[in-house]
Amino acid sequence: MNLPNKLTVSRLVMSVIIIFILLFPFYSVGIKIPQYVIGGVTCDLRYFIAGVLYIVASLTDFADGYIARKYGLITNTGKMLDAIADKVLVNSVLIILAADGAINAIIPVIIVLRDIVVNAIKMEAAGKGVVIAAIKSGKFKTASLMTGTALMFFYNLPFALIGEGLAVGQFLLYIATILSIISMIQYFNMNKNLIFPKEEKKTKK
């Protein structure tokens, strides 16, 4: 297993740890999780720990791709692991945040739906020997999604301390949701002839 794949696996492991930290009922086993009040904002230590792990995991997402491209270490196994690790990290966290009432449930619904559609398009293209490159709207979506989610773990600090509190994390997640819809439509329009090839008209002899 090369270095990029090891980084990808580490992201997958960190994703599982994040899910465990956020979902495990510590109170039921007698473990009290400390809470802190920062500038009037009540913060749960679990979210801070999960947030740090989320940021580190997100950085490995950038690092493994960069190293793989720079040193020619791209493999089919690496692509598969990377796709799985990304979805486990991002989608599970969004679902948990929605379940906790921290974000609107429409955000994970649209983003997960978008991922299903885009992945289906890419799989169909791959089956025909075509590699679909990432598009700008997809890259901006990922950047907004990662940054917005990270801010949610830290209760929008330090922006929450400004005036009435700026909901920057939620704003970025809504931007990511809108970009998810835009990029999904773009992926479809760019590849619809590949997905639904037009039948060639038979010429009469």
N, C-alpha and C positions, 0 to 999 in steps of 0.2 A: 504494500500500500504506500503510494507516494505521499509527499507532504500535503498537497492540496486536499487529497482525500482524507487524510488524518484530521485536517482542520474542519472539514465538512462533518466528519463523524463527531468531533468535539462539539460542534454546534448542535448536532442532534442530541447529544448527551446533556448539554446545557439546557436545551429546550425542555427535556423531560424533567430536569431538576426544577426549572421555573414553574412548570405545570404542577409539580408536587408541592412546591412552596405555597403556591396560590390556592390550591384546592384541599390540601390535607387539613383535617379538623384538629389542629393542635390543642384546642381547648378540651377536646374529648379525652385526651391523654394527660391532662393536667399541665400542659405547657402554655404559659401566658405570654403572648406576643406583645412586646412594649409598643406603646403609641406615644407620639410626640406632637406637641402643638408648636408649629412654626408660623409666626405671624398670623395667628388665628386659624391656621389650617391644621386640622388633625391628621397626622400621617401615621400609617401602619408600617412598622419595620419590615414586614414581609414584602411590601411593594418596593421598598428601597433596595432590599437584597435582590429581588427578582429583576429590578430595573438595571442594576449594575451588571448582572449576568446577561440581560437582554442586550445591553450595549456591547459587551464583549463578544457575544454571539453574532451580533450584527457586523462587527468589525471582521470576524472570521469569514463572513459571507463575501466581503470585499477582498480580503487577503487571498482566499483560496482561488478565486477566479483570476486575480492578478498574477499570482505565481504560476498557475496552470498555463495561462496564455504566454507569459514571458519566457518560460522554460520548456514550452512544448509538452506539458504533462497532462493535456486534456485527454480523458478517457471516457468511454461510454458509461463505465461504472461510476466515475466521478460526476457525470451529468445527472445520472439517476439519483445518486445520493444527495447531490446539491438541491435538486428539485424537491425531494422528500424533506430534507432538513429545513428548507425555506418555508414550506407549507406548514410543517409541524410548529416551527417557531412563531410565525406571524399569525396564522389563522387560529391556532389554539389560544394565543394570548388575546386576540380580538374577541373571541367567543367568551372567554372568561371575564374580560372587562365589561362586555355587554351584560353578562349574567349578574355581575356585581352592580349594575346600574351606572357604571362610570361613563359609558358611551351608549349611543343609540344603537339598537339591534340591527338597524338597516345597514350599518357600516360593515359588519362581518358578513351579512347576507349577500350584499352586492359584491364584495371583494372575493368571497369564496366562489360565488357564481361566475365571476369574471375569470378566475383562475381555471375553473373547470372548462369553460368555453375556449379560452386561449390554449390551454394544454391539449385539448381535443384537436384544435386546428394544427398545432405543432406536431402532434402525433400523426395526423393524417398526412401532413407534408413530409414528415420523416419517412413514412412508408412509401412515398413516391420519390425518395432521394433528394428532397429539398430541405435545406436548413433555413429556418426563419430567424432572422436576426432581431435583437431587441430594438424597439423604436423609442424615440425621445419621450413620448407621453408615458410609456411604461416605466422609463427610468425616473422621470419626475414623480410618478406615482409611488415608486418604491422609496425614493428619498423622503417624500412627504409622509408616507406611512411609517417608516422607521423612526423618523424624528418625532412625529406626533405620538406614536406609541410610547417612546422613551419618556416623553414629557408627562404622559399620563401616569407612568409608574412613580414619578416624582411630584405628583399632584400639581402640575403646571408651575412648579417653582423654577426660577424666581419670579415668573410673570404673575403668579397668583398674589404676590405681595404688592403689585403696582395698582394703585387706585382701588377700584372695585374688584380687581382680579381679572387678568386677561386669560381667556380660555384658549391659549395658543395651541395646546395639544389637540383639543376637539376640532379647532378650525383646520389644522393640518390634516386631520383624519377625514374631515368632510371633503377637503381638496383632493385627498388621495382617492376617496370614493368616486368623486366626479371624474377624475383622471382614469380611474378603473373602467368606467363606462365608455369614456372617449377612446381609450386604447383598445378596448374589446371591439368596438365598432371599426376602428382602423385596421386591426388585425384581420377582421372578417372581410372588410372591403378589399384589402390588399391581396387576400388569398382565396376569394370566393370562386374564382375561375379554376383554382387548383382543387378546391373542395367539391365544387359542382361543375365538372368539365362539360363544356358544350359539345353535344354530339355533332360530329362532322356530317354535313349533308352529303348523301350519296349522289354521285353524279351519274347521269344516264349515259350509257354507251351509245 
